Amino acid sequence: MNKYEIMFLFDPTFAADGDKVREEIERILGRAEAKITFLEKWDERRLAYEIKGRRRGTYFLVYFECEGEKITGIERDARLSETVLRILVKRADNITPAVIERFMPSSRATATDSKPSDAPAKPAATSSSSDGSEEEASAEEKSSAVAVAESDDE
């Protein structure tokens, strides 16, 4: 069995009832005989472009274990669902529970709340050195840039 991460984007009117969303996710993954290890509601956000006539969507993150050949069935079932706007499935063999918790919206909010508001912005991915070459930014700079960028709601 392989580990996978799937991000569901639901219609926000349907996502208001968390029990129905959980049932829909369990139905889709249950048909593929997947074992859900983690399911968490993320945010409702404004979408960059309209999807199925919707301008907003609610995200749900799910980690599960499943046979690799069953992923196409999961994607098909999600496309056929009237409440699922989009999904993204990724292989997640190296993901541990500690990593999952670190990237949850609640932990991102507390990380950005503890920063001073007048702190200067750090470069996101690369920085130029005195000889003109670009160097990789440190892991701390990357994670703080991601946390700040993803915390903006609109």
N, CA, C and O atoms as a GROMACS GRO file, in nm:
protein
  616
    1MET      N    1   0.084  -0.119   0.000
    1MET     CA    2   0.000   0.000   0.000
    1MET      C    3   0.088   0.124   0.000
    1MET      O    4   0.187   0.130   0.073
    2ASN      N    5   0.052   0.221  -0.082
    2ASN     CA    6   0.124   0.347  -0.090
    2ASN      C    7   0.050   0.454  -0.012
    2ASN      O    8  -0.072   0.447   0.006
    3LYS      N    9   0.125   0.554   0.033
    3LYS     CA   10   0.064   0.669   0.102
    3LYS      C   11   0.041   0.780   0.001
    3LYS      O   12   0.125   0.805  -0.085
    4TYR      N   13  -0.074   0.847   0.014
    4TYR     CA   14  -0.108   0.956  -0.077
    4TYR      C   15  -0.164   1.074   0.002
    4TYR      O   16  -0.216   1.059   0.112
    5GLU      N   17  -0.152   1.189  -0.059
    5GLU     CA   18  -0.211   1.313  -0.008
    5GLU      C   19  -0.310   1.358  -0.114
    5GLU      O   20  -0.279   1.356  -0.233
    6ILE      N   21  -0.427   1.398  -0.072
    6ILE     CA   22  -0.526   1.447  -0.166
    6ILE      C   23  -0.586   1.576  -0.110
    6ILE      O   24  -0.624   1.582   0.007
    7MET      N   25  -0.594   1.676  -0.194
    7MET     CA   26  -0.656   1.803  -0.156
    7MET      C   27  -0.786   1.814  -0.234
    7MET      O   28  -0.788   1.819  -0.357
    8PHE      N   29  -0.896   1.818  -0.159
    8PHE     CA   30  -1.028   1.834  -0.219
    8PHE      C   31  -1.066   1.980  -0.216
    8PHE      O   32  -1.036   2.050  -0.119
    9LEU      N   33  -1.131   2.028  -0.320
    9LEU     CA   34  -1.190   2.161  -0.324
    9LEU      C   35  -1.340   2.142  -0.340
    9LEU      O   36  -1.387   2.092  -0.442
   10PHE      N   37  -1.414   2.181  -0.236
   10PHE     CA   38  -1.559   2.163  -0.234
   10PHE      C   39  -1.632   2.294  -0.254
   10PHE      O   40  -1.580   2.402  -0.226
   11ASP      N   41  -1.753   2.282  -0.303
   11ASP     CA   42  -1.847   2.394  -0.310
   11ASP      C   43  -1.870   2.441  -0.166
   11ASP      O   44  -1.905   2.360  -0.080
   12PRO      N   45  -1.852   2.571  -0.136
   12PRO     CA   46  -1.862   2.617   0.003
   12PRO      C   47  -2.000   2.600   0.066
   12PRO      O   48  -2.010   2.586   0.188
   13THR      N   49  -2.106   2.602  -0.012
   13THR     CA   50  -2.239   2.582   0.047
   13THR      C   51  -2.254   2.438   0.096
   13THR      O   52  -2.316   2.414   0.199
   14PHE      N   53  -2.198   2.343   0.024
   14PHE     CA   54  -2.200   2.203   0.066
   14PHE      C   55  -2.105   2.182   0.183
   14PHE      O   56  -2.136   2.107   0.276
   15ALA      N   57  -1.989   2.248   0.181
   15ALA     CA   58  -1.886   2.230   0.283
   15ALA      C   59  -1.926   2.288   0.418
   15ALA      O   60  -1.858   2.262   0.518
   16ALA      N   61  -2.033   2.367   0.423
   16ALA     CA   62  -2.077   2.423   0.551
   16ALA      C   63  -2.118   2.313   0.648
   16ALA      O   64  -2.108   2.330   0.769
   17ASP      N   65  -2.164   2.200   0.595
   17ASP     CA   66  -2.199   2.086   0.679
   17ASP      C   67  -2.083   1.986   0.675
   17ASP      O   68  -2.070   1.909   0.580
   18GLY      N   69  -2.000   1.990   0.777
   18GLY     CA   70  -1.880   1.907   0.781
   18GLY      C   71  -1.907   1.758   0.778
   18GLY      O   72  -1.827   1.681   0.724
   19ASP      N   73  -2.020   1.714   0.835
   19ASP     CA   74  -2.052   1.572   0.835
   19ASP      C   75  -2.079   1.521   0.694
   19ASP      O   76  -2.038   1.411   0.658
   20LYS      N   77  -2.148   1.601   0.613
   20LYS     CA   78  -2.177   1.561   0.475
   20LYS      C   79  -2.048   1.553   0.393
   20LYS      O   80  -2.032   1.464   0.310
   21VAL      N   81  -1.958   1.646   0.416
   21VAL     CA   82  -1.830   1.646   0.344
   21VAL      C   83  -1.751   1.522   0.382
   21VAL      O   84  -1.696   1.453   0.296
   22ARG      N   85  -1.744   1.494   0.511
   22ARG     CA   86  -1.672   1.376   0.558
   22ARG      C   87  -1.731   1.248   0.496
   22ARG      O   88  -1.657   1.160   0.454
   23GLU      N   89  -1.864   1.240   0.489
   23GLU     CA   90  -1.930   1.125   0.427
   23GLU      C   91  -1.894   1.114   0.280
   23GLU      O   92  -1.870   1.005   0.229
   24GLU      N   93  -1.892   1.227   0.210
   24GLU     CA   94  -1.858   1.227   0.066
   24GLU      C   95  -1.714   1.182   0.044
   24GLU      O   96  -1.688   1.104  -0.047
   25ILE      N   97  -1.622   1.231   0.125
   25ILE     CA   98  -1.481   1.190   0.113
   25ILE      C   99  -1.468   1.041   0.144
   25ILE      O  100  -1.399   0.969   0.072
   26GLU      N  101  -1.532   0.996   0.250
   26GLU     CA  102  -1.527   0.854   0.285
   26GLU      C  103  -1.590   0.768   0.176
   26GLU      O  104  -1.542   0.657   0.151
   27ARG      N  105  -1.694   0.816   0.112
   27ARG     CA  106  -1.757   0.742   0.002
   27ARG      C  107  -1.661   0.728  -0.115
   27ARG      O  108  -1.643   0.618  -0.169
   28ILE      N  109  -1.600   0.840  -0.156
   28ILE     CA  110  -1.510   0.838  -0.270
   28ILE      C  111  -1.389   0.748  -0.243
   28ILE      O  112  -1.352   0.666  -0.326
   29LEU      N  113  -1.328   0.765  -0.126
   29LEU     CA  114  -1.210   0.685  -0.094
   29LEU      C  115  -1.247   0.541  -0.057
   29LEU      O  116  -1.168   0.450  -0.079
   30GLY      N  117  -1.364   0.522  -0.001
   30GLY     CA  118  -1.409   0.388   0.035
   30GLY      C  119  -1.431   0.299  -0.086
   30GLY      O  120  -1.407   0.178  -0.079
   31ARG      N  121  -1.476   0.356  -0.195
   31ARG     CA  122  -1.495   0.277  -0.318
   31ARG      C  123  -1.362   0.221  -0.368
   31ARG      O  124  -1.360   0.117  -0.434
   32ALA      N  125  -1.253   0.290  -0.338
   32ALA     CA  126  -1.121   0.244  -0.379
   32ALA      C  127  -1.053   0.162  -0.269
   32ALA      O  128  -0.935   0.128  -0.281
   33GLU      N  129  -1.126   0.131  -0.163
   33GLU     CA  130  -1.074   0.055  -0.050
   33GLU      C  131  -0.952   0.123   0.013
   33GLU      O  132  -0.858   0.057   0.055
   34ALA      N  133  -0.956   0.256   0.019
   34ALA     CA  134  -0.847   0.334   0.078
   34ALA      C  135  -0.869   0.346   0.227
   34ALA      O  136  -0.982   0.352   0.275
   35LYS      N  137  -0.758   0.351   0.301
   35LYS     CA  138  -0.763   0.368   0.446
   35LYS      C  139  -0.724   0.512   0.479
   35LYS      O  140  -0.609   0.550   0.458
   36ILE      N  141  -0.817   0.591   0.530
   36ILE     CA  142  -0.791   0.731   0.562
   36ILE      C  143  -0.712   0.737   0.693
   36ILE      O  144  -0.752   0.680   0.794
   37THR      N  145  -0.599   0.808   0.688
   37THR     CA  146  -0.517   0.824   0.809
   37THR      C  147  -0.531   0.963   0.869
   37THR      O  148  -0.505   0.982   0.988
   38PHE      N  149  -0.573   1.061   0.788
   38PHE     CA  150  -0.584   1.199   0.837
   38PHE      C  151  -0.682   1.274   0.748
   38PHE      O  152  -0.673   1.264   0.625
   39LEU      N  153  -0.775   1.348   0.806
   39LEU     CA  154  -0.869   1.430   0.731
   39LEU      C  155  -0.888   1.560   0.807
   39LEU      O  156  -0.921   1.558   0.926
   40GLU      N  157  -0.867   1.672   0.741
   40GLU     CA  158  -0.876   1.803   0.808
   40GLU      C  159  -0.936   1.906   0.713
   40GLU      O  160  -0.900   1.913   0.596
   41LYS      N  161  -1.028   1.986   0.766
   41LYS     CA  162  -1.083   2.098   0.689
   41LYS      C  163  -0.982   2.212   0.692
   41LYS      O  164  -0.930   2.246   0.798
   42TRP      N  165  -0.956   2.270   0.576
   42TRP     CA  166  -0.869   2.385   0.570
   42TRP      C  167  -0.955   2.511   0.563
   42TRP      O  168  -1.044   2.529   0.646
   43ASP      N  169  -0.931   2.596   0.469
   43ASP     CA  170  -0.997   2.725   0.463
   43ASP      C  171  -1.099   2.732   0.350
   43ASP      O  172  -1.097   2.652   0.256
   44GLU      N  173  -1.189   2.830   0.362
   44GLU     CA  174  -1.269   2.871   0.248
   44GLU      C  175  -1.196   2.990   0.188
   44GLU      O  176  -1.161   3.084   0.259
   45ARG      N  177  -1.173   2.985   0.059
   45ARG     CA  178  -1.095   3.090  -0.006
   45ARG      C  179  -1.162   3.136  -0.135
   45ARG      O  180  -1.240   3.064  -0.197
   46ARG      N  181  -1.127   3.257  -0.173
   46ARG     CA  182  -1.165   3.309  -0.304
   46ARG      C  183  -1.075   3.241  -0.406
   46ARG      O  184  -0.954   3.231  -0.385
   47LEU      N  185  -1.134   3.193  -0.516
   47LEU     CA  186  -1.057   3.123  -0.618
   47LEU      C  187  -0.999   3.222  -0.719
   47LEU      O  188  -1.056   3.329  -0.740
   48ALA      N  189  -0.888   3.188  -0.779
   48ALA     CA  190  -0.824   3.274  -0.877
   48ALA      C  191  -0.909   3.287  -1.003
   48ALA      O  192  -0.908   3.390  -1.070
   49TYR      N  193  -0.983   3.182  -1.034
   49TYR     CA  194  -1.074   3.185  -1.148
   49TYR      C  195  -1.193   3.096  -1.115
   49TYR      O  196  -1.188   3.014  -1.024
   50GLU      N  197  -1.300   3.114  -1.190
   50GLU     CA  198  -1.423   3.041  -1.164
   50GLU      C  199  -1.406   2.893  -1.197
   50GLU      O  200  -1.351   2.858  -1.301
   51ILE      N  201  -1.454   2.808  -1.108
   51ILE     CA  202  -1.454   2.663  -1.131
   51ILE      C  203  -1.597   2.614  -1.113
   51ILE      O  204  -1.655   2.629  -1.006
   52LYS      N  205  -1.653   2.557  -1.218
   52LYS     CA  206  -1.791   2.508  -1.217
   52LYS      C  207  -1.887   2.617  -1.168
   52LYS      O  208  -1.982   2.588  -1.095
   53GLY      N  209  -1.863   2.740  -1.209
   53GLY     CA  210  -1.950   2.852  -1.175
   53GLY      C  211  -1.932   2.907  -1.035
   53GLY      O  212  -2.010   2.992  -0.992
   54ARG      N  213  -1.832   2.861  -0.962
   54ARG     CA  214  -1.809   2.906  -0.825
   54ARG      C  215  -1.687   2.996  -0.818
   54ARG      O  216  -1.586   2.972  -0.884
   55ARG      N  217  -1.697   3.100  -0.737
   55ARG     CA  218  -1.584   3.192  -0.717
   55ARG      C  219  -1.512   3.166  -0.584
   55ARG      O  220  -1.404   3.220  -0.561
   56ARG      N  221  -1.573   3.084  -0.498
   56ARG     CA  222  -1.512   3.049  -0.368
   56ARG      C  223  -1.515   2.897  -0.355
   56ARG      O  224  -1.595   2.829  -0.418
   57GLY      N  225  -1.424   2.846  -0.271
   57GLY     CA  226  -1.420   2.703  -0.247
   57GLY      C  227  -1.362   2.674  -0.110
   57GLY      O  228  -1.291   2.757  -0.053
   58THR      N  229  -1.394   2.558  -0.057
   58THR     CA  230  -1.345   2.514   0.073
   58THR      C  231  -1.254   2.394   0.052
   58THR      O  232  -1.289   2.299  -0.018
   59TYR      N  233  -1.135   2.401   0.113
   59TYR     CA  234  -1.033   2.297   0.095
   59TYR      C  235  -1.037   2.197   0.210
   59TYR      O  236  -1.059   2.233   0.326
   60PHE      N  237  -1.015   2.070   0.176
   60PHE     CA  238  -1.002   1.962   0.272
   60PHE      C  239  -0.878   1.883   0.235
   60PHE      O  240  -0.860   1.844   0.120
   61LEU      N  241  -0.792   1.858   0.334
   61LEU     CA  242  -0.670   1.782   0.313
   61LEU      C  243  -0.689   1.643   0.372
   61LEU      O  244  -0.733   1.628   0.486
   62VAL      N  245  -0.653   1.540   0.294
   62VAL     CA  246  -0.669   1.402   0.336
   62VAL      C  247  -0.540   1.326   0.305
   62VAL      O  248  -0.485   1.337   0.196
   63TYR      N  249  -0.493   1.250   0.403
   63TYR     CA  250  -0.384   1.154   0.382
   63TYR      C  251  -0.445   1.016   0.393
   63TYR      O  252  -0.524   0.989   0.483
   64PHE      N  253  -0.408   0.928   0.300
   64PHE     CA  254  -0.465   0.794   0.299
   64PHE      C  255  -0.367   0.694   0.240
   64PHE      O  256  -0.268   0.731   0.176
   65GLU      N  257  -0.397   0.567   0.262
   65GLU     CA  258  -0.318   0.458   0.205
   65GLU      C  259  -0.407   0.382   0.108
   65GLU      O  260  -0.524   0.355   0.136
   66CYS      N  261  -0.348   0.347  -0.007
   66CYS     CA  262  -0.426   0.284  -0.111
   66CYS      C  263  -0.333   0.215  -0.210
   66CYS      O  264  -0.214   0.248  -0.218
   67GLU      N  265  -0.386   0.122  -0.285
   67GLU     CA  266  -0.311   0.061  -0.395
   67GLU      C  267  -0.301   0.163  -0.509
   67GLU      O  268  -0.397   0.235  -0.536
   68GLY      N  269  -0.187   0.169  -0.574
   68GLY     CA  270  -0.162   0.269  -0.677
   68GLY      C  271  -0.258   0.266  -0.794
   68GLY      O  272  -0.293   0.371  -0.848
   69GLU      N  273  -0.303   0.147  -0.834
   69GLU     CA  274  -0.391   0.137  -0.951
   69GLU      C  275  -0.533   0.187  -0.921
   69GLU      O  276  -0.612   0.203  -1.014
   70LYS      N  277  -0.566   0.212  -0.797
   70LYS     CA  278  -0.700   0.260  -0.761
   70LYS      C  279  -0.712   0.412  -0.764
   70LYS      O  280  -0.821   0.465  -0.748
   71ILE      N  281  -0.602   0.483  -0.784
   71ILE     CA  282  -0.604   0.630  -0.786
   71ILE      C  283  -0.689   0.683  -0.901
   71ILE      O  284  -0.761   0.781  -0.883
   72THR      N  285  -0.683   0.620  -1.017
   72THR     CA  286  -0.764   0.668  -1.130
   72THR      C  287  -0.913   0.659  -1.098
   72THR      O  288  -0.991   0.744  -1.141
   73GLY      N  289  -0.954   0.555  -1.023
   73GLY     CA  290  -1.094   0.543  -0.982
   73GLY      C  291  -1.135   0.654  -0.887
   73GLY      O  292  -1.246   0.706  -0.895
   74ILE      N  293  -1.044   0.691  -0.796
   74ILE     CA  294  -1.071   0.801  -0.703
   74ILE      C  295  -1.088   0.930  -0.781
   74ILE      O  296  -1.182   1.006  -0.755
   75GLU      N  297  -0.999   0.957  -0.875
   75GLU     CA  298  -1.009   1.079  -0.955
   75GLU      C  299  -1.138   1.082  -1.036
   75GLU      O  300  -1.202   1.187  -1.048
   76ARG      N  301  -1.176   0.967  -1.093
   76ARG     CA  302  -1.301   0.960  -1.170
   76ARG      C  303  -1.422   0.988  -1.082
   76ARG      O  304  -1.510   1.064  -1.120
   77ASP      N  305  -1.427   0.924  -0.964
   77ASP     CA  306  -1.540   0.946  -0.873
   77ASP      C  307  -1.549   1.091  -0.828
   77ASP      O  308  -1.659   1.145  -0.815
   78ALA      N  309  -1.435   1.156  -0.806
   78ALA     CA  310  -1.436   1.296  -0.765
   78ALA      C  311  -1.485   1.386  -0.878
   78ALA      O  312  -1.559   1.481  -0.854
   79ARG      N  313  -1.445   1.356  -1.001
   79ARG     CA  314  -1.494   1.435  -1.115
   79ARG      C  315  -1.644   1.420  -1.134
   79ARG      O  316  -1.711   1.515  -1.174
   80LEU      N  317  -1.696   1.303  -1.105
   80LEU     CA  318  -1.840   1.278  -1.122
   80LEU      C  319  -1.924   1.336  -1.008
   80LEU      O  320  -2.044   1.354  -1.024
   81SER      N  321  -1.863   1.364  -0.896
   81SER     CA  322  -1.934   1.420  -0.782
   81SER      C  323  -1.974   1.564  -0.812
   81SER      O  324  -1.894   1.642  -0.864
   82GLU      N  325  -2.096   1.599  -0.779
   82GLU     CA  326  -2.145   1.735  -0.804
   82GLU      C  327  -2.093   1.834  -0.701
   82GLU      O  328  -2.094   1.955  -0.726
   83THR      N  329  -2.047   1.786  -0.587
   83THR     CA  330  -2.003   1.876  -0.481
   83THR      C  331  -1.853   1.902  -0.483
   83THR      O  332  -1.807   2.003  -0.429
   84VAL      N  333  -1.775   1.814  -0.544
   84VAL     CA  334  -1.630   1.831  -0.552
   84VAL      C  335  -1.599   1.917  -0.674
   84VAL      O  336  -1.634   1.881  -0.787
   85LEU      N  337  -1.533   2.030  -0.650
   85LEU     CA  338  -1.496   2.116  -0.762
   85LEU      C  339  -1.366   2.068  -0.828
   85LEU      O  340  -1.357   2.064  -0.950
   86ARG      N  341  -1.267   2.032  -0.747
   86ARG     CA  342  -1.137   1.984  -0.798
   86ARG      C  343  -1.071   1.896  -0.693
   86ARG      O  344  -1.105   1.902  -0.575
   87ILE      N  345  -0.976   1.815  -0.740
   87ILE     CA  346  -0.890   1.741  -0.648
   87ILE      C  347  -0.748   1.743  -0.702
   87ILE      O  348  -0.725   1.761  -0.822
   88LEU      N  349  -0.655   1.722  -0.612
   88LEU     CA  350  -0.515   1.705  -0.649
   88LEU      C  351  -0.462   1.591  -0.564
   88LEU      O  352  -0.466   1.596  -0.441
   89VAL      N  353  -0.412   1.487  -0.631
   89VAL     CA  354  -0.359   1.370  -0.562
   89VAL      C  355  -0.208   1.367  -0.582
   89VAL      O  356  -0.158   1.383  -0.693
   90LYS      N  357  -0.135   1.348  -0.472
   90LYS     CA  358   0.011   1.338  -0.477
   90LYS      C  359   0.055   1.219  -0.393
   90LYS      O  360  -0.009   1.182  -0.295
   91ARG      N  361   0.164   1.160  -0.433
   91ARG     CA  362   0.224   1.052  -0.355
   91ARG      C  363   0.289   1.113  -0.232
   91ARG      O  364   0.353   1.218  -0.243
   92ALA      N  365   0.274   1.051  -0.115
   92ALA     CA  366   0.322   1.110   0.010
   92ALA      C  367   0.390   1.005   0.097
   92ALA      O  368   0.359   0.994   0.216
   93ASP      N  369   0.480   0.928   0.041
   93ASP     CA  370   0.547   0.823   0.118
   93ASP      C  371   0.636   0.878   0.229
   93ASP      O  372   0.654   0.812   0.331
   94ASN      N  373   0.691   0.997   0.210
   94ASN     CA  374   0.784   1.052   0.309
   94ASN      C  375   0.718   1.140   0.414
   94ASN      O  376   0.788   1.199   0.497
   95ILE      N  377   0.587   1.152   0.412
   95ILE     CA  378   0.516   1.238   0.506
   95ILE      C  379   0.494   1.166   0.639
   95ILE      O  380   0.445   1.053   0.642
   96THR      N  381   0.530   1.233   0.747
   96THR     CA  382   0.511   1.180   0.882
   96THR      C  383   0.403   1.262   0.952
   96THR      O  384   0.371   1.372   0.906
   97PRO      N  385   0.347   1.214   1.060
   97PRO     CA  386   0.246   1.292   1.134
   97PRO      C  387   0.298   1.428   1.181
   97PRO      O  388   0.221   1.525   1.186
   98ALA      N  389   0.426   1.438   1.214
   98ALA     CA  390   0.483   1.566   1.258
   98ALA      C  391   0.482   1.667   1.144
   98ALA      O  392   0.456   1.786   1.166
   99VAL      N  393   0.510   1.622   1.024
   99VAL     CA  394   0.509   1.710   0.907
   99VAL      C  395   0.367   1.756   0.877
   99VAL      O  396   0.345   1.872   0.842
  100ILE      N  397   0.272   1.667   0.890
  100ILE     CA  398   0.132   1.702   0.865
  100ILE      C  399   0.088   1.814   0.959
  100ILE      O  400   0.028   1.912   0.915
  101GLU      N  401   0.117   1.800   1.087
  101GLU     CA  402   0.077   1.901   1.185
  101GLU      C  403   0.143   2.036   1.159
  101GLU      O  404   0.081   2.140   1.182
  102ARG      N  405   0.266   2.036   1.111
  102ARG     CA  406   0.338   2.161   1.090
  102ARG      C  407   0.274   2.247   0.982
  102ARG      O  408   0.284   2.370   0.987
  103PHE      N  409   0.209   2.185   0.886
  103PHE     CA  410   0.152   2.261   0.776
  103PHE      C  411   0.002   2.282   0.787
  103PHE      O  412  -0.062   2.322   0.690
  104MET      N  413  -0.055   2.256   0.903
  104MET     CA  414  -0.197   2.279   0.922
  104MET      C  415  -0.224   2.429   0.935
  104MET      O  416  -0.138   2.502   0.985
  105PRO      N  417  -0.340   2.476   0.892
  105PRO     CA  418  -0.371   2.620   0.898
  105PRO      C  419  -0.356   2.678   1.038
  105PRO      O  420  -0.312   2.792   1.051
  106SER      N  421  -0.390   2.605   1.141
  106SER     CA  422  -0.380   2.659   1.277
  106SER      C  423  -0.235   2.684   1.315
  106SER      O  424  -0.205   2.782   1.383
  107SER      N  425  -0.143   2.596   1.274
  107SER     CA  426  -0.001   2.617   1.307
  107SER      C  427   0.058   2.729   1.223
  107SER      O  428   0.148   2.800   1.270
  108ARG      N  429   0.011   2.746   1.100
  108ARG     CA  430   0.060   2.856   1.016
  108ARG      C  431   0.015   2.990   1.075
  108ARG      O  432   0.091   3.086   1.073
  109ALA      N  433  -0.108   2.996   1.126
  109ALA     CA  434  -0.159   3.122   1.182
  109ALA      C  435  -0.080   3.161   1.305
  109ALA      O  436  -0.050   3.279   1.323
  110THR      N  437  -0.047   3.065   1.391
  110THR     CA  438   0.027   3.099   1.511
  110THR      C  439   0.170   3.140   1.478
  110THR      O  440   0.227   3.223   1.547
  111ALA      N  441   0.227   3.084   1.373
  111ALA     CA  442   0.363   3.120   1.333
  111ALA      C  443   0.366   3.264   1.281
  111ALA      O  444   0.461   3.337   1.309
  112THR      N  445   0.265   3.304   1.207
  112THR     CA  446   0.264   3.441   1.154
  112THR      C  447   0.220   3.542   1.258
  112THR      O  448   0.260   3.658   1.252
  113ASP      N  449   0.138   3.499   1.356
  113ASP     CA  450   0.095   3.591   1.461
  113ASP      C  451   0.209   3.629   1.553
  113ASP      O  452   0.210   3.738   1.610
  114SER      N  453   0.307   3.540   1.570
  114SER     CA  454   0.416   3.566   1.663
  114SER      C  455   0.522   3.658   1.604
  114SER      O  456   0.609   3.707   1.677
  115LYS      N  457   0.517   3.682   1.472
  115LYS     CA  458   0.615   3.771   1.410
  115LYS      C  459   0.576   3.916   1.433
  115LYS      O  460   0.457   3.948   1.436
  116PRO      N  461   0.673   4.004   1.449
  116PRO     CA  462   0.640   4.146   1.459
  116PRO      C  463   0.587   4.195   1.325
  116PRO      O  464   0.636   4.155   1.220
  117SER      N  465   0.487   4.282   1.329
  117SER     CA  466   0.423   4.329   1.206
  117SER      C  467   0.511   4.424   1.127
  117SER      O  468   0.490   4.439   1.007
  118ASP      N  469   0.610   4.488   1.190
  118ASP     CA  470   0.694   4.582   1.118
  118ASP      C  471   0.826   4.520   1.072
  118ASP      O  472   0.919   4.591   1.034
  119ALA      N  473   0.834   4.386   1.074
  119ALA     CA  474   0.956   4.318   1.030
  119ALA      C  475   0.968   4.328   0.879
  119ALA      O  476   0.868   4.313   0.808
  120PRO      N  477   1.088   4.353   0.826
  120PRO     CA  478   1.104   4.362   0.682
  120PRO      C  479   1.085   4.226   0.618
  120PRO      O  480   1.114   4.123   0.679
  121ALA      N  481   1.034   4.226   0.495
  121ALA     CA  482   1.011   4.102   0.423
  121ALA      C  483   1.144   4.040   0.382
  121ALA      O  484   1.236   4.111   0.339
  122LYS      N  485   1.153   3.907   0.394
  122LYS     CA  486   1.273   3.836   0.354
  122LYS      C  487   1.256   3.786   0.212
  122LYS      O  488   1.143   3.767   0.167
  123PRO      N  489   1.365   3.765   0.138
  123PRO     CA  490   1.352   3.712   0.003
  123PRO      C  491   1.292   3.571   0.008
  123PRO      O  492   1.320   3.495   0.101
  124ALA      N  493   1.211   3.537  -0.091
  124ALA     CA  494   1.139   3.410  -0.088
  124ALA      C  495   1.226   3.290  -0.119
  124ALA      O  496   1.236   3.200  -0.036
  125ALA      N  497   1.290   3.284  -0.236
  125ALA     CA  498   1.359   3.161  -0.271
  125ALA      C  499   1.508   3.179  -0.292
  125ALA      O  500   1.587   3.092  -0.254
  126THR      N  501   1.549   3.289  -0.351
  126THR     CA  502   1.691   3.307  -0.378
  126THR      C  503   1.734   3.445  -0.334
  126THR      O  504   1.652   3.536  -0.318
  127SER      N  505   1.864   3.462  -0.314
  127SER     CA  506   1.918   3.593  -0.283
  127SER      C  507   2.047   3.610  -0.362
  127SER      O  508   2.118   3.513  -0.387
  128SER      N  509   2.076   3.731  -0.399
  128SER     CA  510   2.196   3.756  -0.477
  128SER      C  511   2.312   3.786  -0.384
  128SER      O  512   2.298   3.856  -0.284
  129SER      N  513   2.427   3.730  -0.418
  129SER     CA  514   2.547   3.760  -0.340
  129SER      C  515   2.625   3.872  -0.406
  129SER      O  516   2.584   3.921  -0.512
  130SER      N  517   2.734   3.913  -0.346
  130SER     CA  518   2.810   4.026  -0.398
  130SER      C  519   2.872   3.998  -0.534
  130SER      O  520   2.900   4.092  -0.609
  131ASP      N  521   2.894   3.871  -0.570
  131ASP     CA  522   2.954   3.842  -0.699
  131ASP      C  523   2.848   3.822  -0.808
  131ASP      O  524   2.883   3.786  -0.920
  132GLY      N  525   2.721   3.846  -0.777
  132GLY     CA  526   2.615   3.840  -0.878
  132GLY      C  527   2.551   3.703  -0.890
  132GLY      O  528   2.451   3.690  -0.960
  133SER      N  529   2.605   3.600  -0.825
  133SER     CA  530   2.543   3.468  -0.834
  133SER      C  531   2.429   3.459  -0.734
  133SER      O  532   2.426   3.529  -0.633
  134GLU      N  533   2.335   3.370  -0.765
  134GLU     CA  534   2.221   3.353  -0.676
  134GLU      C  535   2.247   3.234  -0.585
  134GLU      O  536   2.301   3.132  -0.629
  135GLU      N  537   2.209   3.247  -0.459
  135GLU     CA  538   2.224   3.140  -0.362
  135GLU      C  539   2.086   3.099  -0.314
  135GLU      O  540   1.993   3.180  -0.312
  136GLU      N  541   2.073   2.976  -0.276
  136GLU     CA  542   1.948   2.927  -0.221
  136GLU      C  543   1.925   2.992  -0.084
  136GLU      O  544   2.018   3.006  -0.004
  137ALA      N  545   1.801   3.032  -0.060
  137ALA     CA  546   1.766   3.088   0.072
  137ALA      C  547   1.762   2.974   0.172
  137ALA      O  548   1.744   2.858   0.135
  138SER      N  549   1.780   3.007   0.297
  138SER     CA  550   1.779   2.903   0.400
  138SER      C  551   1.638   2.846   0.414
  138SER      O  552   1.540   2.907   0.371
  139ALA      N  553   1.629   2.729   0.473
  139ALA     CA  554   1.499   2.664   0.492
  139ALA      C  555   1.407   2.749   0.578
  139ALA      O  556   1.286   2.752   0.555
  140GLU      N  557   1.463   2.818   0.677
  140GLU     CA  558   1.382   2.903   0.764
  140GLU      C  559   1.321   3.017   0.685
  140GLU      O  560   1.204   3.050   0.705
  141GLU      N  561   1.398   3.078   0.596
  141GLU     CA  562   1.345   3.187   0.515
  141GLU      C  563   1.236   3.138   0.422
  141GLU      O  564   1.134   3.205   0.405
  142LYS      N  565   1.255   3.020   0.361
  142LYS     CA  566   1.153   2.966   0.272
  142LYS      C  567   1.024   2.939   0.347
  142LYS      O  568   0.916   2.976   0.299
  143SER      N  569   1.032   2.874   0.464
  143SER     CA  570   0.910   2.840   0.536
  143SER      C  571   0.838   2.964   0.586
  143SER      O  572   0.715   2.967   0.586
  144SER      N  573   0.912   3.067   0.628
  144SER     CA  574   0.844   3.187   0.674
  144SER      C  575   0.780   3.261   0.558
  144SER      O  576   0.674   3.321   0.575
  145ALA      N  577   0.842   3.257   0.440
  145ALA     CA  578   0.783   3.322   0.323
  145ALA      C  579   0.656   3.250   0.282
  145ALA      O  580   0.558   3.314   0.244
  146VAL      N  581   0.656   3.117   0.289
  146VAL     CA  582   0.538   3.040   0.254
  146VAL      C  583   0.427   3.068   0.353
  146VAL      O  584   0.312   3.086   0.313
  147ALA      N  585   0.458   3.070   0.482
  147ALA     CA  586   0.357   3.091   0.585
  147ALA      C  587   0.292   3.228   0.570
  147ALA      O  588   0.171   3.240   0.586
  148VAL      N  589   0.371   3.330   0.539
  148VAL     CA  590   0.316   3.465   0.522
  148VAL      C  591   0.233   3.472   0.396
  148VAL      O  592   0.124   3.528   0.398
  149ALA      N  593   0.282   3.414   0.287
  149ALA     CA  594   0.210   3.420   0.159
  149ALA      C  595   0.079   3.346   0.166
  149ALA      O  596  -0.019   3.391   0.105
  150GLU      N  597   0.072   3.234   0.237
  150GLU     CA  598  -0.049   3.155   0.240
  150GLU      C  599  -0.147   3.202   0.346
  150GLU      O  600  -0.261   3.156   0.349
  151SER      N  601  -0.107   3.294   0.432
  151SER     CA  602  -0.199   3.337   0.537
  151SER      C  603  -0.293   3.447   0.491
  151SER      O  604  -0.392   3.474   0.558
  152ASP      N  605  -0.266   3.510   0.377
  152ASP     CA  606  -0.355   3.614   0.326
  152ASP      C  607  -0.481   3.548   0.273
  152ASP      O  608  -0.474   3.457   0.190
  153ASP      N  609  -0.597   3.594   0.321
  153ASP     CA  610  -0.723   3.530   0.282
  153ASP      C  611  -0.769   3.575   0.146
  153ASP      O  612  -0.818   3.493   0.069
  154GLU      N  613  -0.756   3.703   0.112
  154GLU     CA  614  -0.804   3.747  -0.019
  154GLU      C  615  -0.705   3.835  -0.086
  154GLU      O  616  -0.729   3.882  -0.197
   0.00000   0.00000   0.00000
